[in-house]
Amino acid sequence: MRLLLILLLLVSFVSCQQKAVHARRLGASSQVIKTLSTRASPDTRPPVRGCAGQSPFIICLKDSADHSSIVVLTSIFINRIEWDTPKGAEVDLYLRQQWEDSRLSYDVDPREDLDEITLPDSTEIWVPDTFITTGREKEVDESRRRIIVEPTGHVRSSEERVVMITPSTSSSSPFSPTRTLTIRISSYKYPLEDVVYLWANSPPLVSPVEVSSSLLEGPLQFEHAVAGDCVGNYTTGSYSCIDVVVTFKASFWNSFGRFFLPTTLLIIFSFLHMWLHPSWSVPRSFSAVIPFTIFALIFLFHSPKPHESCWLIFCLLLTFLSLLEYFIILCCGVRRETRLPNYTEDAAHKAQQVTNAIGDATNTSCTAARSPVDSIGRVLFPLVFIIGIILFAFLF
C-alpha cells in the first residue's frame, strides 16, 4: 500500500514538473514573439551583417555590405496535381524558403529548451515576396503558412500555393507519354541587389523538389526534376530567377490498356466485315458502322491529349475507309436483280429451278465484283494499320 502511494506521488510530481516546464516554455515563447513583433519591419529588407564567409546565407555582390544581397534558399514540395483542368494543370505545392534576418535574433535561457519559435499568423515579418512566373496563382481560402525563427535569426518559411501551369507533353513511345511542368521562381518586388534565389540542394536530406507519395503511383508518376538558374540568372529588370523542370511519365500498361488496346480492338473489329459472307448483312453492317461511330463520338465529346489526337485521327480515317469499302459493296449489291422464270412443272422440279435461279443471280457481274474488293481490303487495310502503328511509334 505504501509503495503504491509512493508511486502515485512520484507520478503526480513528474506530471506537475512537466506542466511547469511547459507553462514556462510557453511564457518564454510568448515573450520572444512579443519582442520580435516590435522589431520586425515587414516593408524593409533585413540588413546584411557581412559578406560571404561570415554566414552561409549572405552573399556580397560588391565590396560594401550596403550593396549585398540576401540569399533565399528555396525548395518545393508538390502535394497534388490535377492535370486535366480547363486552364491547365492545377499544382498544389508548398514553397519552402530560408533566409537570415538579424533583426529577429533573440536570446533565451538554455534551460527553456527553445531551439526555435513558430510565429503566429498575426505576426508580420519581412518576406522576399516570391511568386511563380510560369503560372497563374489561384487564391486559396485557407492558405497554410508556417514561419519558424531560430535564435540566430535564421528564418524558415513554408507556404501553400496553388498554381495553374500549362504542361508540355512529349513521348518517346506512344504507350508511355511524358508531361513536364516548368516552375520558375522570382521576386515580384526586390531586384537582384536585394534578393538572390538559390535552390536548397544538400542530398540526401534536402532536395530542390520533393513530391508526395500519391504522385509516385497512379496514371502519371513522378520521374525526375532538373533544377537550375534561368537564362543568365535574370528576368526583366535584373531580378533573380531560378527554375525547375519536373517530369511525370505515364505508366506503360495504364496508357496501353486504357487507350491504345481498346482502339486497336475497334480497328480490328472494323475489318471483320471483309471476311464475312455477303449474305450476313447485319453483322457486316455492325462491323463497318460501330467503330467509325465510336471514334466520331470521341472526337466530338472528348478532348484528347496531343499524342492521342494523332492516333485518333488515324483510327477515324481508317474506320471511315473501311465503312466506305462496305458502302461500295452494299451499293453494288442493291442493283442486283433476281428474275425467276415461269414454271409449269411439278413442285419438286419447280423447287430445283428456283434454287438454280438464285444461284445464277448470285453469280451476276455485280456480285462477282465483291470478291476482288474484299480480297484487296483483307490485305490492304491490315497492312496500312501496321504501317501506321510503326510510324506512330517512331514519330510520336
ABEGO torsion letter per residue (X at the ends): XAAAAAAAAAAAAAAAAAAAAAAAAAAAAAAAAAAAAAABBAABBBBBABBBGABAABBBABABAAABBBBBBBBBBBABBBABBAAEBBBBBBBBBBBBBAAABBBBBAAAGBABBBBBAABBBBBAGBBBAABBBBBBABBBBBBBBBAAGBBBBBBBBBBBBBBBBBBABAABBBBBBBBBBBBAABBAAABBBBBBBBOAABBABBBBAAAABEABBBABBBBBBBBGGBBBGGBBBBBBBBBBBBBAAAAAAAAAAAAAAAAAAAAAAAABBAABAAAAAAAAAAAAAAAAAAAAABBBBAAAAAAAAAAAAAAAAAAAAAAAAAAAAAABBBBBBBBABBAAAAAAAAAAAAAAAAABAAAAAAAAAAAAAAAAAAAAAAAAAAAAAAAX
